[in-house]
Amino acid sequence: MPVPLDPVAKPLDHLALIGRDEDMALVLRGQSLSWKDLRSRVSLLASWLAELVPTKGARVATWAAKGELTCLMPLAAARAGLVHVPINPLLKHAQVKHILADSGTSALIGTEARLKSLEEGDAPADCMVIGEKAAWEQAEALGANLGPSDSDPESLCAILYTSGSTGKPKGVMLSHANLWLGAVSVAHYLGMESDDVTLAVLPLSFDYGQNQLLSTWYAGGCVVPLDYLTPRDVLKACANHGITTLAAVPPLWVQLVEQDWPQEAVTPMRRLTNSGGALTTELVRDLRRIFPQSRLFPMYGLTEAFRSTYLHPKWVDEHPTSMGMAIPFAEILVIADDGELAGALEEGELVHCGPLVAQGYWQDAERTAERFKPAPSMSEYGGTAVWSGDRVFRDVEGLLYFVGRRDAMIKSAGNRISPQEVEDAAVATGFAEEAVAIGVPDDRLGQAIHLVVRGSGDEEALRKALRKDLPNFMQPAEIRWLDAMPLNPNGKIDRSLLAREARA
């Protein structure tokens, strides 16, 4: 039976209490945890964390591949009264250094190989750095157990770092209620049940990836985490584990529909979900051809409000490019440029209201004030709303459609990339005097990074330096060298002209 839509939020660690003892909750490489095991391991890890970092509300970060640590930490840290800061394992030490310093992390637990890549000074002096293996050994040696917490659901539970249109990654503050109600909402509208098995292929360091765990566990189901190397790895995992739920972003779907899917991977599949970019009509057609019995859920979300809309499967064939309607617990308004509610077919800004709205950006009042503002007067929820900056419109049936982004964010391979972060890294190499990063349409990535630079002209050296300082998904697909940057009438670099030239 699908889960009920319960609007009452609880402390996040209470998710560990839901499933039946004998059922599987987590299937890892070489290790499987029943729900009984999950409860005891969360309790064990939480007890060790509480002794390691006794200050309530302190931040504890993880930087590791998908495994027992990264899967259990959201619940264990919550139970210990700490704030979890998951770090994308693809990030390099420069980004990790910023996140650790900005969040004021008290302890970093990570894969030994990743921790060795840190340079002196990357971790704050008062931040403990502990290997993943050592962490479990210490927890097991302590052997204590910590019972369910009584945390206020509105208290801070996690900080997820996401790129903005300018500057370095910013931390989105999420409460227990944000994460709990997000799990309830998604599990409900997807119709998830206790016998569902979710393949978690997306990174656990951002909202969509983390919700793979939380929504499945809210339904009492099982999660199979996968750090895949090739699309074939995804197919094999689906077949081997009888996967019923698969979430991906468009660039991964492009690769997956090109594969020859075995019947044993197709037959159990109940639902496919997409976010991180719009599905094309062609992708929808290919997914419907490969998985004719599966329900397809295109979705749109913001880290600042978790998830905003979904398109019901019954509308996918006739409206494949629509964003759909608001998910449960979300109120989505389209506000015209005059501040009034936009009418049908009238373009406006998407504004998200309701209990899924995050608590703002960590230690960044200025950027919080830019995005988190009072809800429009016609909102039923009131309070604070997320003004997305995304331009949308509703059709006469009430379905939403995406028009464009107000900012210059680059969306590549499902990742939100700050142009300024790429530009700053290029200039910091010493091989570029000025740099402009532009997103250009790409069939496989959604957008590819086109980097325009004025500098030495030594492309090999620049690329080598960027590979050292930036993760793979931030690497430019093309570098264009100029003797001088074009300027607009205000004397600033004419980014619009460079963008038009790059996309021509």
ChimeraX attribute file (.defattr): number of C-alpha atoms within 10 A of each C-alpha:
attribute: neighborCount
match mode: 1-to-1
recipient: residues
	/A:1	9
	/A:2	13
	/A:3	19
	/A:4	13
	/A:5	15
	/A:6	10
	/A:7	14
	/A:8	10
	/A:9	18
	/A:10	19
	/A:11	24
	/A:12	29
	/A:13	28
	/A:14	18
	/A:15	21
	/A:16	25
	/A:17	16
	/A:18	15
	/A:19	22
	/A:20	14
	/A:21	14
	/A:22	11
	/A:23	17
	/A:24	22
	/A:25	27
	/A:26	25
	/A:27	20
	/A:28	15
	/A:29	11
	/A:30	5
	/A:31	9
	/A:32	15
	/A:33	20
	/A:34	18
	/A:35	24
	/A:36	17
	/A:37	18
	/A:38	21
	/A:39	26
	/A:40	18
	/A:41	22
	/A:42	28
	/A:43	25
	/A:44	22
	/A:45	28
	/A:46	29
	/A:47	22
	/A:48	25
	/A:49	24
	/A:50	18
	/A:51	13
	/A:52	14
	/A:53	18
	/A:54	13
	/A:55	13
	/A:56	12
	/A:57	18
	/A:58	18
	/A:59	24
	/A:60	26
	/A:61	28
	/A:62	24
	/A:63	25
	/A:64	24
	/A:65	21
	/A:66	21
	/A:67	18
	/A:68	21
	/A:69	23
	/A:70	23
	/A:71	20
	/A:72	21
	/A:73	23
	/A:74	26
	/A:75	26
	/A:76	31
	/A:77	29
	/A:78	27
	/A:79	28
	/A:80	29
	/A:81	26
	/A:82	25
	/A:83	28
	/A:84	25
	/A:85	28
	/A:86	26
	/A:87	26
	/A:88	21
	/A:89	19
	/A:90	17
	/A:91	17
	/A:92	18
	/A:93	21
	/A:94	16
	/A:95	19
	/A:96	20
	/A:97	16
	/A:98	17
	/A:99	25
	/A:100	22
	/A:101	15
	/A:102	16
	/A:103	20
	/A:104	17
	/A:105	21
	/A:106	21
	/A:107	23
	/A:108	22
	/A:109	22
	/A:110	25
	/A:111	18
	/A:112	16
	/A:113	10
	/A:114	17
	/A:115	19
	/A:116	11
	/A:117	11
	/A:118	15
	/A:119	11
	/A:120	8
	/A:121	8
	/A:122	17
	/A:123	24
	/A:124	18
	/A:125	11
	/A:126	10
	/A:127	17
	/A:128	15
	/A:129	18
	/A:130	16
	/A:131	20
	/A:132	21
	/A:133	13
	/A:134	14
	/A:135	18
	/A:136	17
	/A:137	12
	/A:138	14
	/A:139	20
	/A:140	14
	/A:141	11
	/A:142	14
	/A:143	13
	/A:144	15
	/A:145	17
	/A:146	18
	/A:147	16
	/A:148	22
	/A:149	16
	/A:150	13
	/A:151	18
	/A:152	15
	/A:153	18
	/A:154	16
	/A:155	18
	/A:156	22
	/A:157	29
	/A:158	26
	/A:159	29
	/A:160	24
	/A:161	24
	/A:162	21
	/A:163	19
	/A:164	21
	/A:165	17
	/A:166	17
	/A:167	14
	/A:168	20
	/A:169	20
	/A:170	24
	/A:171	24
	/A:172	22
	/A:173	24
	/A:174	29
	/A:175	24
	/A:176	22
	/A:177	25
	/A:178	26
	/A:179	28
	/A:180	25
	/A:181	26
	/A:182	27
	/A:183	24
	/A:184	26
	/A:185	25
	/A:186	24
	/A:187	24
	/A:188	21
	/A:189	17
	/A:190	22
	/A:191	16
	/A:192	26
	/A:193	19
	/A:194	21
	/A:195	15
	/A:196	22
	/A:197	29
	/A:198	28
	/A:199	25
	/A:200	24
	/A:201	20
	/A:202	24
	/A:203	21
	/A:204	25
	/A:205	22
	/A:206	19
	/A:207	24
	/A:208	23
	/A:209	16
	/A:210	20
	/A:211	23
	/A:212	26
	/A:213	25
	/A:214	27
	/A:215	26
	/A:216	26
	/A:217	29
	/A:218	26
	/A:219	26
	/A:220	26
	/A:221	25
	/A:222	27
	/A:223	27
	/A:224	23
	/A:225	26
	/A:226	20
	/A:227	14
	/A:228	13
	/A:229	8
	/A:230	11
	/A:231	16
	/A:232	15
	/A:233	12
	/A:234	20
	/A:235	19
	/A:236	15
	/A:237	17
	/A:238	26
	/A:239	18
	/A:240	11
	/A:241	17
	/A:242	19
	/A:243	25
	/A:244	22
	/A:245	24
	/A:246	21
	/A:247	22
	/A:248	21
	/A:249	24
	/A:250	23
	/A:251	20
	/A:252	19
	/A:253	19
	/A:254	22
	/A:255	13
	/A:256	19
	/A:257	17
	/A:258	10
	/A:259	12
	/A:260	10
	/A:261	17
	/A:262	12
	/A:263	11
	/A:264	16
	/A:265	20
	/A:266	20
	/A:267	17
	/A:268	20
	/A:269	23
	/A:270	21
	/A:271	21
	/A:272	20
	/A:273	17
	/A:274	21
	/A:275	22
	/A:276	22
	/A:277	22
	/A:278	20
	/A:279	23
	/A:280	14
	/A:281	14
	/A:282	11
	/A:283	16
	/A:284	18
	/A:285	17
	/A:286	17
	/A:287	18
	/A:288	17
	/A:289	11
	/A:290	15
	/A:291	21
	/A:292	15
	/A:293	14
	/A:294	19
	/A:295	20
	/A:296	26
	/A:297	22
	/A:298	27
	/A:299	24
	/A:300	22
	/A:301	19
	/A:302	18
	/A:303	20
	/A:304	28
	/A:305	27
	/A:306	23
	/A:307	26
	/A:308	27
	/A:309	25
	/A:310	26
	/A:311	24
	/A:312	20
	/A:313	19
	/A:314	11
	/A:315	14
	/A:316	21
	/A:317	13
	/A:318	10
	/A:319	16
	/A:320	20
	/A:321	18
	/A:322	25
	/A:323	28
	/A:324	26
	/A:325	21
	/A:326	20
	/A:327	21
	/A:328	21
	/A:329	20
	/A:330	22
	/A:331	21
	/A:332	20
	/A:333	24
	/A:334	26
	/A:335	22
	/A:336	18
	/A:337	11
	/A:338	8
	/A:339	12
	/A:340	14
	/A:341	18
	/A:342	19
	/A:343	16
	/A:344	15
	/A:345	15
	/A:346	14
	/A:347	19
	/A:348	24
	/A:349	24
	/A:350	22
	/A:351	25
	/A:352	30
	/A:353	26
	/A:354	22
	/A:355	22
	/A:356	28
	/A:357	27
	/A:358	25
	/A:359	22
	/A:360	24
	/A:361	23
	/A:362	18
	/A:363	14
	/A:364	13
	/A:365	11
	/A:366	9
	/A:367	14
	/A:368	18
	/A:369	12
	/A:370	11
	/A:371	18
	/A:372	23
	/A:373	15
	/A:374	15
	/A:375	20
	/A:376	22
	/A:377	12
	/A:378	10
	/A:379	18
	/A:380	11
	/A:381	16
	/A:382	14
	/A:383	16
	/A:384	20
	/A:385	27
	/A:386	26
	/A:387	23
	/A:388	20
	/A:389	15
	/A:390	16
	/A:391	19
	/A:392	24
	/A:393	26
	/A:394	23
	/A:395	13
	/A:396	10
	/A:397	7
	/A:398	13
	/A:399	20
	/A:400	25
	/A:401	20
	/A:402	18
	/A:403	13
	/A:404	11
	/A:405	14
	/A:406	12
	/A:407	13
	/A:408	17
	/A:409	20
	/A:410	26
	/A:411	20
	/A:412	25
	/A:413	21
	/A:414	20
	/A:415	20
	/A:416	19
	/A:417	26
	/A:418	24
	/A:419	25
	/A:420	21
	/A:421	20
	/A:422	26
	/A:423	21
	/A:424	17
	/A:425	18
	/A:426	25
	/A:427	19
	/A:428	15
	/A:429	17
	/A:430	14
	/A:431	19
	/A:432	22
	/A:433	13
	/A:434	19
	/A:435	25
	/A:436	24
	/A:437	28
	/A:438	28
	/A:439	23
	/A:440	20
	/A:441	16
	/A:442	13
	/A:443	11
	/A:444	15
	/A:445	21
	/A:446	23
	/A:447	21
	/A:448	24
	/A:449	27
	/A:450	21
	/A:451	23
	/A:452	24
	/A:453	25
	/A:454	18
	/A:455	19
	/A:456	15
	/A:457	16
	/A:458	11
	/A:459	16
	/A:460	9
	/A:461	14
	/A:462	20
	/A:463	17
	/A:464	11
	/A:465	17
	/A:466	21
	/A:467	15
	/A:468	13
	/A:469	21
	/A:470	20
	/A:471	17
	/A:472	13
	/A:473	18
	/A:474	23
	/A:475	18
	/A:476	19
	/A:477	13
	/A:478	11
	/A:479	18
	/A:480	14
	/A:481	17
	/A:482	15
	/A:483	10
	/A:484	11
	/A:485	18
	/A:486	14
	/A:487	12
	/A:488	12
	/A:489	7
	/A:490	7
	/A:491	8
	/A:492	10
	/A:493	17
	/A:494	15
	/A:495	18
	/A:496	12
	/A:497	13
	/A:498	19
	/A:499	17
	/A:500	11
	/A:501	9
	/A:502	18
	/A:503	12
	/A:504	7
